[in-house]
Amino acid sequence: MKKILLAGALIGSLASCTSTERGTAIGAGTGAVIGGVATNSWGGAAVGAVAGGAVGALVGASQERQGYCVYRDRYGRTYEARCR
């Protein structure tokens, strides 16, 4: 019962976050679990949390600008515009 309440509280706290914040939190949590299980140490969990959080932030940020693509003009500068 405690696990169900904890999971509900975590899911509820993520409900009002942006895609980047949700991706960071989910990535950090998943990375910590995988790192801890793989190395059987707190250090591995910490490294996994940092790596998972970074990857989660990148994935979350990519979801915020759906429908936009990055283009390069003839001078080599990049810009964002609606995908064609």
Phi, psi and omega in degrees: 000322180296322180294321179294317178295320178296315178298318178297320178294319179293317179294320179295325180288337179272352186296327184259008181275163174283171179299321180294316180294319178296315180298320179295314182295315180293318179295319179293318179296315179295317179297322179294318179295312181295316179297320179293319180290319183292322184255347183057040179211160176291327179297318178295323177294321180294315179296318178298322179294318180293312180295316179295322177296320179294314179294318178298322178295320179295317179294318179296320179294326180290336180279342182287330183250046179296140181091357178248142178238158177261125180243163178237129178277181185290348178264000178092000179280145178261150177209160178254140177207167178302140179294146181273000000 
